[in-house]
Amino acid sequence: MDCDDSINNCISLCEGHLSCVGLDLETFTDELLTHTESTTRLDLTFNRLKDLQPLVSFTKLTELILDNNWISDNTILTFPRLPLLHTLSLNKNRIVDLGQLLWLLKECVPCLSYLSLIGNEACPNELSSLEAGEEDYQRYRYNVLRHLPKLEFLDSRRVTEKECLASQIFGSSLDPVKPVDNSELNEASSKACGTTYSPLPHVNKLDGEHHGTLVTSQYTYHGKHSEGNRFIRNNEL
């Protein structure tokens, strides 16, 4: 039995449910693509798909499971338009850019009502980061719901009316803020001015052109209550 025969034997189709789990597939096989017209639910868990564009052939697809597929921000850009899809699970992948993902899903999956991103860096919870807390996760939920207001379930929780309202009230303040790189700002400023950044004045004064002021203070310092003199003896002065 060759490799293709082994893969084909692991593909099962039952009442519109097509399953191809744990085969480390990087591409869609010919056998997999022969069931495009009859598949409504597709489970591709535990594979290594690098291109999601072939999903466009599954015209009747309503549920898609892509857990544990090493899907990255670049891979997700190949996600096609699936107008009937209402359930999408992307747990335990390598998605970091939440903004890009939400924009893509809004354009490509207009009927989406269930989404799960647990285990991705884009979803800040204990599975993706030990530093993420409940406040971070709730902020993430508000951000997702602001872009995908039709969601009824997000990750393992049902979406509440309170969350929907809060997501619209907070608006763009929910977007993640990237830290400012001061080195890039200084470099841009230097290019604009045509000089290298320096905290010193740009113009050096010639000898004799400086301006100074000499004044006499009306107060005399006696050294009393000075913290600097606490451990100095008189004979050491």
C-alpha positions as CSV (number, residue, x, y, z in Angstrom):
1,M,0.0,0.0,0.0
2,D,1.5,3.4,-1.0
3,C,1.2,6.6,0.9
4,D,-1.7,7.9,-1.1
5,D,-3.7,4.7,-0.5
6,S,-3.0,5.1,3.2
7,I,-4.3,8.6,3.3
8,N,-7.4,7.7,1.3
9,N,-8.2,5.0,3.7
10,C,-8.2,7.5,6.6
11,I,-10.6,9.9,4.9
12,S,-14.2,9.2,6.0
13,L,-17.5,10.7,4.7
14,C,-20.8,10.2,6.5
15,E,-23.9,12.2,5.9
16,G,-22.0,15.2,4.7
17,H,-19.4,15.0,7.4
18,L,-15.9,14.7,5.9
19,S,-13.1,13.8,8.3
20,C,-9.4,13.7,7.6
21,V,-7.6,13.9,11.0
22,G,-4.0,13.5,12.0
23,L,-2.4,12.8,8.6
24,D,0.0,15.8,8.6
25,L,-1.3,16.9,5.2
26,E,0.3,20.0,3.7
27,T,-2.0,20.1,0.7
28,F,-5.5,19.0,-0.2
29,T,-5.3,15.5,-1.8
30,D,-7.3,14.6,-4.9
31,E,-9.3,12.2,-2.9
32,L,-10.2,14.9,-0.5
33,L,-11.3,17.2,-3.3
34,T,-13.6,14.6,-4.8
35,H,-16.1,15.2,-2.0
36,T,-16.4,19.0,-2.3
37,E,-20.0,19.0,-3.5
38,S,-21.3,16.6,-0.8
39,T,-19.5,18.0,2.3
40,T,-21.2,20.3,4.8
41,R,-18.9,19.7,7.7
42,L,-15.1,19.3,7.3
43,D,-12.7,18.3,10.0
44,L,-9.0,18.7,9.2
45,T,-7.6,18.6,12.7
46,F,-3.9,17.7,13.2
47,N,-2.6,18.5,9.8
48,R,-0.1,21.0,8.4
49,L,-1.9,22.8,5.7
50,K,0.0,25.6,4.0
51,D,-2.7,26.7,1.6
52,L,-6.4,27.1,2.4
53,Q,-7.5,28.3,-1.0
54,P,-8.8,24.8,-2.1
55,L,-11.5,25.3,0.5
56,V,-13.3,27.4,-2.0
57,S,-14.4,24.2,-3.8
58,F,-16.5,23.2,-0.8
59,T,-19.4,25.3,-1.9
60,K,-21.9,23.8,0.7
61,L,-19.5,24.0,3.7
62,T,-21.2,25.2,6.9
63,E,-18.7,23.9,9.6
64,L,-14.9,23.9,9.4
65,I,-12.5,22.5,12.0
66,L,-8.8,23.5,11.5
67,D,-7.4,22.9,15.0
68,N,-3.7,22.1,15.4
69,N,-2.7,22.9,11.8
70,W,0.3,25.3,12.4
71,I,-1.8,28.0,10.6
72,S,0.1,31.3,10.7
73,D,-0.7,34.9,9.7
74,N,0.6,34.3,6.2
75,T,-1.4,31.0,5.8
76,I,-4.7,32.6,6.9
77,L,-4.4,35.1,4.0
78,T,-5.2,32.2,1.6
79,F,-8.6,31.7,3.3
80,P,-11.3,31.9,0.6
81,R,-14.8,33.2,0.7
82,L,-17.2,30.7,2.2
83,P,-20.7,32.3,2.2
84,L,-22.5,29.5,4.0
85,L,-19.9,28.8,6.7
86,H,-21.3,29.5,10.2
87,T,-18.8,27.5,12.4
88,L,-15.0,28.0,12.3
89,S,-12.6,26.5,14.8
90,L,-8.9,27.5,14.6
91,N,-7.7,26.4,18.0
92,K,-4.0,25.9,18.7
93,N,-2.5,27.4,15.7
94,R,0.0,30.2,15.2
95,I,-2.2,33.2,14.6
96,V,-0.8,36.4,16.1
97,D,-2.3,39.3,14.1
98,L,-5.9,39.5,15.4
99,G,-6.8,42.6,13.4
100,Q,-5.8,41.0,10.1
101,L,-7.8,37.8,11.0
102,L,-11.0,39.8,11.9
103,W,-10.8,41.8,8.7
104,L,-10.5,38.7,6.6
105,L,-13.3,36.8,8.4
106,K,-15.6,39.8,8.1
107,E,-15.1,39.8,4.3
108,C,-15.0,36.1,3.6
109,V,-17.4,34.5,6.2
110,P,-20.5,36.8,6.4
111,C,-22.6,34.2,8.2
112,L,-20.1,33.3,10.9
113,S,-21.8,32.7,14.3
114,Y,-19.3,30.4,16.1
115,L,-15.6,31.2,16.2
116,S,-12.9,29.6,18.4
117,L,-9.3,30.8,18.6
118,I,-8.1,29.3,21.8
119,G,-4.4,28.5,21.9
120,N,-3.4,31.2,19.5
121,E,-1.3,34.2,20.5
122,A,-4.0,36.4,19.1
123,C,-6.3,35.0,21.9
124,P,-4.8,36.1,25.2
125,N,-5.7,33.5,27.8
126,E,-3.8,31.0,30.0
127,L,-3.3,28.6,27.0
128,S,-1.4,31.2,24.9
129,S,0.3,33.3,27.6
130,L,1.0,32.9,31.3
131,E,0.9,36.7,31.7
132,A,-2.6,37.0,30.2
133,G,-5.4,37.6,32.6
134,E,-9.2,37.8,32.5
135,E,-9.2,41.5,31.7
136,D,-7.0,40.9,28.7
137,Y,-9.3,38.1,27.5
138,Q,-12.4,40.2,28.0
139,R,-10.9,43.0,26.0
140,Y,-10.1,40.6,23.3
141,R,-13.7,39.4,23.2
142,Y,-15.0,43.0,22.9
143,N,-12.6,43.6,20.0
144,V,-13.7,40.4,18.2
145,L,-17.4,41.2,18.7
146,R,-16.9,44.8,17.4
147,H,-15.8,43.4,14.1
148,L,-18.0,40.3,14.0
149,P,-21.3,41.4,15.7
150,K,-23.2,38.3,14.4
151,L,-21.2,35.9,16.6
152,E,-23.3,33.9,19.1
153,F,-20.4,31.8,20.5
154,L,-16.8,32.9,20.9
155,D,-14.3,30.3,22.0
156,S,-16.0,28.4,24.9
157,R,-18.5,31.0,25.9
158,R,-21.8,32.2,24.6
159,V,-21.8,35.9,23.6
160,T,-24.0,38.0,25.9
161,E,-26.0,41.1,25.1
162,K,-23.9,43.1,27.6
163,E,-20.7,42.1,25.7
164,C,-22.3,43.2,22.3
165,L,-23.2,46.5,23.7
166,A,-19.9,47.1,25.4
167,S,-18.0,46.2,22.2
168,Q,-19.8,48.9,20.3
169,I,-19.4,51.5,23.0
170,F,-15.7,51.1,23.4
171,G,-15.2,51.3,19.7
172,S,-11.7,51.8,18.3
173,S,-10.2,52.1,21.8
174,L,-10.2,48.3,21.8
175,D,-7.7,48.0,19.0
176,P,-4.3,46.8,20.2
177,V,-1.7,49.6,20.5
178,K,1.8,48.8,19.4
179,P,4.7,50.3,21.5
180,V,6.5,53.2,19.8
181,D,10.0,52.5,18.7
182,N,12.0,55.7,19.6
183,S,14.9,54.7,17.5
184,E,12.7,54.7,14.4
185,L,11.3,58.1,15.3
186,N,14.8,59.5,15.8
187,E,15.9,58.1,12.5
188,A,12.9,59.5,10.7
189,S,13.4,62.9,12.3
190,S,17.1,62.9,11.4
191,K,16.3,62.1,7.8
192,A,13.8,64.9,7.7
193,C,16.3,67.4,9.1
194,G,19.2,66.0,7.2
195,T,21.3,65.6,10.4
196,T,22.0,63.1,13.1
197,Y,19.8,63.5,16.2
198,S,21.6,65.2,19.1
199,P,20.2,66.7,22.3
200,L,22.7,69.6,22.0
201,P,22.0,72.8,20.2
202,H,22.4,72.6,16.4
203,V,24.4,75.8,16.2
204,N,27.8,76.1,18.0
205,K,28.5,79.6,19.2
206,L,32.0,81.1,18.5
207,D,34.3,82.2,21.3
208,G,33.2,85.5,22.7
209,E,29.6,85.1,21.7
210,H,28.4,83.2,24.7
211,H,26.2,84.8,27.3
212,G,26.6,84.2,31.0
213,T,25.2,85.8,34.2
214,L,27.0,86.3,37.5
215,V,24.9,87.2,40.6
216,T,25.5,87.3,44.3
217,S,23.1,85.2,46.5
218,Q,21.7,86.8,49.6
219,Y,21.8,83.5,51.4
220,T,25.0,82.0,53.0
221,Y,25.3,78.2,53.2
222,H,26.6,76.9,56.5
223,G,26.3,73.2,55.9
224,K,23.6,72.7,58.6
225,H,21.1,69.8,58.0
226,S,23.2,68.6,55.1
227,E,22.7,64.9,54.4
228,G,26.1,64.8,52.7
229,N,27.9,65.8,55.9
230,R,26.3,63.3,58.2
231,F,29.3,60.9,58.2
232,I,32.2,63.4,57.9
233,R,34.1,64.4,61.0
234,N,35.4,67.9,61.5
235,N,39.0,66.7,61.3
236,E,38.3,65.2,57.9
237,L,37.1,68.5,56.4
